[in-house]
Amino acid sequence: MNLESELFDEAKKGIVSPEQLERALLIICGLKTEDDIGSYQQKLDKIQQEFNEFKYSGERDDLYNAMQDSILGDSVEPGAYNALLLFSYLWNTKPCRFGSNNKLTDVIDGQLSDNKNEKVGDCSGLTKLYSLLGLREGLDLSILYCPSQLMSRLNCGNRTIDIQNTVCGGFGQTDERRQLEFPVYSLVSIGYAERGTEKYNAGDFSGAIEDSDKAIELNPSLSYAYYLRAVSNYSLNNYEMALNDIDRAINISPEYPEFYEGRSHINYALGRFEDAGRDHDLAIHPFRTYA
């Protein structure tokens, strides 16, 4: 059994440790040997070591002090302070960190780059890195998901703190979009959906469906995975299967315009022109209702 198969079997049983999550996300990136995985876990060790040096140095910037006063106030929960320190460290070391990478290997390499202005990752990549480092620090984290955004949530005592990893003032910043809260280990299902997207963009529609299947089996509430499987089946002319999945995506995330646009194309292919027109209208006005 190869590492990929072992990963999926473990994930179905339930990933229960930060080390398992690290391994899973690295394997999804395409690492195929224990040596390769160990190499990137050592890189994470280095980032964690540099963070601990930052934490105990007493170095704090104006942004940290402002967020401490406005978000934490008189809070004495050590988890909240460690979470803010980790956020501050990442933005201090790479202040231009928001980019386009979602693969954990690329994000780790970006964080360790000698170029201070290196773009490290997108919302998914940055949330993966923050989550893995936070779990190493003992933080109680979950993730907030909508099809176009991924964030962290710190569960600390009787309060929660939302964290947008894509903006320097994102600690304690909420998002107005409707979001679903998932366990942090759902990053594995998101990783499969992202890899499936790469396959879809490369024209490997069957491969995209396989990764979508895995993402859905691990997290049946991941709306984007249904959308990806729908558009992949559409590309293979499996229109009824595509319609079934796009309906499920919309049921989970009814506010996301791209899903309606996808269903419009599917309905048009099925000859349901009135439904196609309605869905096209909903893609522009997703909150419009029809009698």
Helices and strands as residue ranges (DSSP letters): H 3-13, H 18-28, H 34-57, H 62-67, I 68-72, H 78-93, H 104-112, H 123-136, E 141-146, E 149-156, E 159-163, E 180-183, G 184-186, H 187-201, H 205-218, H 223-235, H 239-252, H 257-269, H 273-284
